[in-house]
Amino acid sequence: MSLVEIRACGGVVHEKKGDDYYILLIRKRNSTIWSLPKGHKKDNEYDQDTALREVKEETGFACLLEKKIGEITFRYHKNGQDYLERVVYYAMVPEQKTNIIDTNEIDEIRWFSCYDVDKQLHYQNERDILNNFFKSNPEGKGIDGLNLEK
């Protein structure tokens, strides 16, 4: 059986409220796992367009894309098929709340403080993306000097 390669894109949606920074996470339907919003590319779609579309579909936020912050690759087995999925993540800020969320796929969206968000993420590779995002500020540390390296 051959390995099917999947390309996906997503976002680290962030905003500042007062003196604190927050990151938006999703919880998929029938799951207890919090994760970053992401989804599969459509044919001939640019990575940036996929990321913006998927974040909007899963969170209800139309966002402004800032920059690429990294990518992850992982394997999984589903319905008798092996997959290799590559996900590119971008930093984003929300511009408009649409109140339209894919409720067939998403049960809940929630803002988490930058001090709590990495404890909520289940997958280590997503925590690595989050840490890349935090280290991408000029000081090379987490937001406002927070360093989340373990």
Phi and psi restraints in degrees (value plus and minus 20) as a CYANA .aco file:
   2 SER   PHI    -104.8   -64.8
   2 SER   PSI     138.6   178.6
   3 LEU   PHI    -108.2   -68.2
   3 LEU   PSI     106.0   146.0
   4 VAL   PHI    -112.9   -72.9
   4 VAL   PSI     106.0   146.0
   5 GLU   PHI    -114.1   -74.1
   5 GLU   PSI     112.6   152.6
   6 ILE   PHI    -139.5   -99.5
   6 ILE   PSI     116.6   156.6
   7 ARG   PHI    -131.8   -91.8
   7 ARG   PSI     114.0   154.0
   8 ALA   PHI    -161.0  -121.0
   8 ALA   PSI     144.4   184.4
   9 CYS   PHI    -163.7  -123.7
   9 CYS   PSI     133.7   173.7
  10 GLY   PHI    -176.9  -136.9
  10 GLY   PSI    -190.5  -150.5
  11 GLY   PHI    -162.1  -122.1
  11 GLY   PSI     130.9   170.9
  12 VAL   PHI    -121.0   -81.0
  12 VAL   PSI      77.0   117.0
  13 VAL   PHI    -106.4   -66.4
  13 VAL   PSI     103.9   143.9
  14 HIS   PHI    -156.2  -116.2
  14 HIS   PSI     133.9   173.9
  15 GLU   PHI    -175.8  -135.8
  15 GLU   PSI     136.1   176.1
  16 LYS   PHI    -122.0   -82.0
  16 LYS   PSI     110.4   150.4
  17 LYS   PHI    -145.1  -105.1
  17 LYS   PSI      89.5   129.5
  18 GLY   PHI      47.2    87.2
  18 GLY   PSI    -145.5  -105.5
  19 ASP   PHI    -116.3   -76.3
  19 ASP   PSI     -20.6    19.4
  20 ASP   PHI    -129.9   -89.9
  20 ASP   PSI     129.8   169.8
  21 TYR   PHI    -124.0   -84.0
  21 TYR   PSI     125.7   165.7
  22 TYR   PHI    -150.2  -110.2
  22 TYR   PSI     128.4   168.4
  23 ILE   PHI    -140.1  -100.1
  23 ILE   PSI     117.3   157.3
  24 LEU   PHI    -112.1   -72.1
  24 LEU   PSI     105.6   145.6
  25 LEU   PHI    -139.4   -99.4
  25 LEU   PSI     140.4   180.4
  26 ILE   PHI    -140.5  -100.5
  26 ILE   PSI     134.8   174.8
  27 ARG   PHI    -144.2  -104.2
  27 ARG   PSI      96.5   136.5
  28 LYS   PHI     -89.1   -49.1
  28 LYS   PSI     139.8   179.8
  29 ARG   PHI     -76.5   -36.5
  29 ARG   PSI     116.6   156.6
  30 ASN   PHI      37.9    77.9
  30 ASN   PSI      14.6    54.6
  31 SER   PHI    -155.5  -115.5
  31 SER   PSI     133.4   173.4
  32 THR   PHI    -123.8   -83.8
  32 THR   PSI     -18.1    21.9
  33 ILE   PHI    -111.0   -71.0
  33 ILE   PSI     108.1   148.1
  34 TRP   PHI    -109.8   -69.8
  34 TRP   PSI     118.8   158.8
  35 SER   PHI    -169.1  -129.1
  35 SER   PSI     150.6   190.6
  36 LEU   PHI     -97.9   -57.9
  36 LEU   PSI     124.7   164.7
  37 PRO   PHI     -88.2   -48.2
  37 PRO   PSI     117.2   157.2
  38 LYS   PHI    -183.7  -143.7
  38 LYS   PSI     146.4   186.4
  39 GLY   PHI    -190.8  -150.8
  39 GLY   PSI     150.9   190.9
  40 HIS   PHI     -94.4   -54.4
  40 HIS   PSI     127.1   167.1
  41 LYS   PHI     -93.5   -53.5
  41 LYS   PSI     126.7   166.7
  42 LYS   PHI    -110.5   -70.5
  42 LYS   PSI     142.6   182.6
  43 ASP   PHI     -74.3   -34.3
  43 ASP   PSI     114.4   154.4
  44 ASN   PHI      39.3    79.3
  44 ASN   PSI      -1.0    39.0
  45 GLU   PHI    -108.5   -68.5
  45 GLU   PSI     117.5   157.5
  46 TYR   PHI     -91.2   -51.2
  46 TYR   PSI     130.4   170.4
  47 ASP   PHI     -74.0   -34.0
  47 ASP   PSI     -66.4   -26.4
  48 GLN   PHI     -81.0   -41.0
  48 GLN   PSI     -60.5   -20.5
  49 ASP   PHI     -86.7   -46.7
  49 ASP   PSI     -59.0   -19.0
  50 THR   PHI     -82.1   -42.1
  50 THR   PSI     -67.0   -27.0
  51 ALA   PHI     -79.5   -39.5
  51 ALA   PSI     -67.5   -27.5
  52 LEU   PHI     -84.2   -44.2
  52 LEU   PSI     -62.2   -22.2
  53 ARG   PHI     -83.9   -43.9
  53 ARG   PSI     -68.7   -28.7
  54 GLU   PHI     -85.3   -45.3
  54 GLU   PSI     -61.4   -21.4
  55 VAL   PHI     -81.9   -41.9
  55 VAL   PSI     -61.9   -21.9
  56 LYS   PHI     -85.1   -45.1
  56 LYS   PSI     -63.3   -23.3
  57 GLU   PHI     -84.1   -44.1
  57 GLU   PSI     -59.4   -19.4
  58 GLU   PHI    -108.2   -68.2
  58 GLU   PSI     -42.9    -2.9
  59 THR   PHI    -137.7   -97.7
  59 THR   PSI     -39.2     0.8
  60 GLY   PHI      63.0   103.0
  60 GLY   PSI     -14.7    25.3
  61 PHE   PHI    -125.4   -85.4
  61 PHE   PSI     105.3   145.3
  62 ALA   PHI    -101.3   -61.3
  62 ALA   PSI     108.4   148.4
  63 CYS   PHI    -141.6  -101.6
  63 CYS   PSI     142.7   182.7
  64 LEU   PHI    -122.4   -82.4
  64 LEU   PSI     103.1   143.1
  65 LEU   PHI     -99.4   -59.4
  65 LEU   PSI     113.0   153.0
  66 GLU   PHI    -119.5   -79.5
  66 GLU   PSI     -84.0   -44.0
  67 LYS   PHI    -182.1  -142.1
  67 LYS   PSI     140.2   180.2
  68 LYS   PHI     -92.3   -52.3
  68 LYS   PSI     115.6   155.6
  69 ILE   PHI    -138.2   -98.2
  69 ILE   PSI     -25.6    14.4
  70 GLY   PHI     130.8   170.8
  70 GLY   PSI     158.9   198.9
  71 GLU   PHI    -165.3  -125.3
  71 GLU   PSI     136.1   176.1
  72 ILE   PHI    -147.7  -107.7
  72 ILE   PSI     137.1   177.1
  73 THR   PHI    -154.2  -114.2
  73 THR   PSI     116.4   156.4
  74 PHE   PHI    -170.0  -130.0
  74 PHE   PSI     138.9   178.9
  75 ARG   PHI    -131.1   -91.1
  75 ARG   PSI     131.0   171.0
  76 TYR   PHI    -175.1  -135.1
  76 TYR   PSI     143.6   183.6
  77 HIS   PHI    -140.8  -100.8
  77 HIS   PSI     108.1   148.1
  78 LYS   PHI    -167.1  -127.1
  78 LYS   PSI     110.6   150.6
  79 ASN   PHI      31.4    71.4
  79 ASN   PSI      22.0    62.0
  80 GLY   PHI      59.4    99.4
  80 GLY   PSI     -13.1    26.9
  81 GLN   PHI    -141.4  -101.4
  81 GLN   PSI     121.0   161.0
  82 ASP   PHI    -114.7   -74.7
  82 ASP   PSI     117.4   157.4
  83 TYR   PHI    -146.4  -106.4
  83 TYR   PSI     127.8   167.8
  84 LEU   PHI    -141.9  -101.9
  84 LEU   PSI      94.7   134.7
  85 GLU   PHI    -131.9   -91.9
  85 GLU   PSI     111.3   151.3
  86 ARG   PHI    -133.0   -93.0
  86 ARG   PSI     106.8   146.8
  87 VAL   PHI    -141.4  -101.4
  87 VAL   PSI     105.6   145.6
  88 VAL   PHI    -120.0   -80.0
  88 VAL   PSI     111.9   151.9
  89 TYR   PHI    -133.9   -93.9
  89 TYR   PSI     123.4   163.4
  90 TYR   PHI    -144.7  -104.7
  90 TYR   PSI     125.9   165.9
  91 ALA   PHI     -95.4   -55.4
  91 ALA   PSI     119.2   159.2
  92 MET   PHI    -164.5  -124.5
  92 MET   PSI     132.3   172.3
  93 VAL   PHI    -142.0  -102.0
  93 VAL   PSI     120.6   160.6
  94 PRO   PHI     -91.4   -51.4
  94 PRO   PSI     117.3   157.3
  95 GLU   PHI    -129.9   -89.9
  95 GLU   PSI     -56.3   -16.3
  96 GLN   PHI    -170.6  -130.6
  96 GLN   PSI     115.3   155.3
  97 LYS   PHI    -111.2   -71.2
  97 LYS   PSI     102.4   142.4
  98 THR   PHI    -113.9   -73.9
  98 THR   PSI     -38.4     1.6
  99 ASN   PHI      42.6    82.6
  99 ASN   PSI      -2.7    37.3
 100 ILE   PHI    -134.4   -94.4
 100 ILE   PSI      94.1   134.1
 101 ILE   PHI    -147.2  -107.2
 101 ILE   PSI     123.5   163.5
 102 ASP   PHI     -92.0   -52.0
 102 ASP   PSI      69.1   109.1
 103 THR   PHI     -92.9   -52.9
 103 THR   PSI     -31.1     8.9
 104 ASN   PHI     -92.8   -52.8
 104 ASN   PSI     -41.4    -1.4
 105 GLU   PHI    -134.4   -94.4
 105 GLU   PSI     -51.7   -11.7
 106 ILE   PHI    -136.1   -96.1
 106 ILE   PSI     111.1   151.1
 107 ASP   PHI    -112.2   -72.2
 107 ASP   PSI     -56.2   -16.2
 108 GLU   PHI    -176.3  -136.3
 108 GLU   PSI     124.9   164.9
 109 ILE   PHI    -141.7  -101.7
 109 ILE   PSI     127.2   167.2
 110 ARG   PHI    -175.4  -135.4
 110 ARG   PSI     121.8   161.8
 111 TRP   PHI    -104.8   -64.8
 111 TRP   PSI     111.6   151.6
 112 PHE   PHI    -139.0   -99.0
 112 PHE   PSI     119.3   159.3
 113 SER   PHI     -78.5   -38.5
 113 SER   PSI     128.2   168.2
 114 CYS   PHI     -80.2   -40.2
 114 CYS   PSI     -40.8    -0.8
 115 TYR   PHI    -101.5   -61.5
 115 TYR   PSI     -38.0     2.0
 116 ASP   PHI    -132.1   -92.1
 116 ASP   PSI     -37.3     2.7
 117 VAL   PHI     -84.5   -44.5
 117 VAL   PSI     -60.2   -20.2
 118 ASP   PHI     -90.0   -50.0
 118 ASP   PSI     -41.3    -1.3
 119 LYS   PHI     -94.5   -54.5
 119 LYS   PSI     -42.4    -2.4
 120 GLN   PHI    -104.7   -64.7
 120 GLN   PSI     -51.3   -11.3
 121 LEU   PHI     -90.2   -50.2
 121 LEU   PSI     109.9   149.9
 122 HIS   PHI     -99.4   -59.4
 122 HIS   PSI     -59.9   -19.9
 123 TYR   PHI    -112.0   -72.0
 123 TYR   PSI     111.3   151.3
 124 GLN   PHI     -80.5   -40.5
 124 GLN   PSI     -58.4   -18.4
 125 ASN   PHI     -85.0   -45.0
 125 ASN   PSI     -50.2   -10.2
 126 GLU   PHI     -94.9   -54.9
 126 GLU   PSI     -54.4   -14.4
 127 ARG   PHI     -84.0   -44.0
 127 ARG   PSI     -56.0   -16.0
 128 ASP   PHI     -84.0   -44.0
 128 ASP   PSI     -61.7   -21.7
 129 ILE   PHI     -81.3   -41.3
 129 ILE   PSI     -64.6   -24.6
 130 LEU   PHI     -80.6   -40.6
 130 LEU   PSI     -62.8   -22.8
 131 ASN   PHI     -85.5   -45.5
 131 ASN   PSI     -57.9   -17.9
 132 ASN   PHI     -79.0   -39.0
 132 ASN   PSI     -61.5   -21.5
 133 PHE   PHI     -82.1   -42.1
 133 PHE   PSI     -67.7   -27.7
 134 PHE   PHI     -83.6   -43.6
 134 PHE   PSI     -58.1   -18.1
 135 LYS   PHI     -97.4   -57.4
 135 LYS   PSI     -29.0    11.0
 136 SER   PHI     -99.7   -59.7
 136 SER   PSI     -21.8    18.2
 137 ASN   PHI     -96.7   -56.7
 137 ASN   PSI     145.7   185.7
 138 PRO   PHI     -76.8   -36.8
 138 PRO   PSI     -50.8   -10.8
 139 GLU   PHI    -101.4   -61.4
 139 GLU   PSI     -31.3     8.7
 140 GLY   PHI      54.6    94.6
 140 GLY   PSI      -1.4    38.6
 141 LYS   PHI    -142.8  -102.8
 141 LYS   PSI    -196.4  -156.4
 142 GLY   PHI     -87.4   -47.4
 142 GLY   PSI     150.7   190.7
 143 ILE   PHI     -73.4   -33.4
 143 ILE   PSI     113.5   153.5
 144 ASP   PHI      34.7    74.7
 144 ASP   PSI      16.1    56.1
 145 GLY   PHI      67.1   107.1
 145 GLY   PSI     -22.0    18.0
 146 LEU   PHI     -91.7   -51.7
 146 LEU   PSI     103.8   143.8
 147 ASN   PHI    -131.8   -91.8
 147 ASN   PSI      93.8   133.8
 148 LEU   PHI    -116.8   -76.8
 148 LEU   PSI      -9.8    30.2
 149 GLU   PHI     -81.7   -41.7
 149 GLU   PSI     122.7   162.7
